[in-house]
Amino acid sequence: MRKVIFAINTSTDGFYGHEGMVADEDLHQYFADILKNADQILYGRTTYQLMVPFWPDVARDQSMSEVTNEFAEVFTSLEKILFSRTIKQVEDPNTRLAKKSLADEVNDLKQKPGKDICIGSLSLASQLSEAHLIDEYRFVVHPVIAGNGPRLFDTVRLPKTFRLDFLESKTFPSGSIALHYKTRR
């Protein structure tokens, strides 16, 4: 069965915004490698609009470094499934609007053959965590104290704590550390 993977950057004080993070070549390669093992990435409106059309434009123009352009190409090639109550149509040819509930969409995708399913949105990850539908978490902790910003469980409260099993870690030259966990079943 396909895995659902949530991979995200976080500050040392637990904020998940984009401000102050170390977006270097190593980080782009790390996330490109994760996305190479996926067929879809699921988004809510806010994060989707940060990513599209920015990364498809980079992929088209090849306007950044070789590694960053590779990330853009991998990202652009994935099917993006958008969960939004306000967006009624999309222009990106690799994006479709979800027609089912988040849990139903993920359960259906998991039953189909293919590669992993990635989650690219805090709100979706929170909801999928609450429903116990995320198989792996990948947190890249940056050497930054943000002081404010969005948090993972701002939109939901987990009814109980659930344990994760540690799989591996990776330290980047920037001082960022990637932590890889799987959900304990």
Sequence and secondary structure as in RCSB ss.txt:
>XXXX:A:sequence
MRKVIFAINTSTDGFYGHEGMVADEDLHQYFADILKNADQILYGRTTYQLMVPFWPDVARDQSMSEVTNEFAEVF
TSLEKILFSRTIKQVEDPNTRLAKKSLADEVNDLKQKPGKDICIGSLSLASQLSEAHLIDEYRFVVHPVIAGNGP
RLFDTVRLPKTFRLDFLESKTFPSGSIALHYKTRR
>XXXX:A:secstr
   EEEEEEEETTS   STT    HHHHHHHHHHHHTEEEEEEEHHHHHHHTTHHHHHHHHT S HHHHHHHHHH
HHSEEEEE SS      TTEEE  S HHHHHHHHHHSSSSEEEE  HHHHHHHHHTT   EEEEEEES    SS 
 TTSS   SS   EEEEEEEE TTS EEEEEEE  
